Amino acid sequence: MTDARESHAYDADLHEPGSPAAEGRCSYHQQDGRDAAACTGPAVVSYETADGWESGCSAALEELVERGEILPLGQGA
């Protein structure tokens, strides 16, 4: 899990103005190929990807942590 990136409690200021993430929505489940029905609602986490900052609902947070893509909230350096 050494490649896992830090995660932060959702922070609208990290996201591009006008984006779903900046509006407090889960951008993770809005991406192509994601199960939008699995979305549990508002963003609870902000995390950085190669394409910039994304946001995730509680289900996305759990999935990303389980896959080792991001660290659990509060586990960053």
Secondary structure, 3 states (H helix, E strand, C coil): CCCCECEEECCHHHCCCCCCCCCCCCCHHHCCCCCHHHCCCCCCEEEEECCEEEEECHHHHHHHHHCCCECCCCCCC
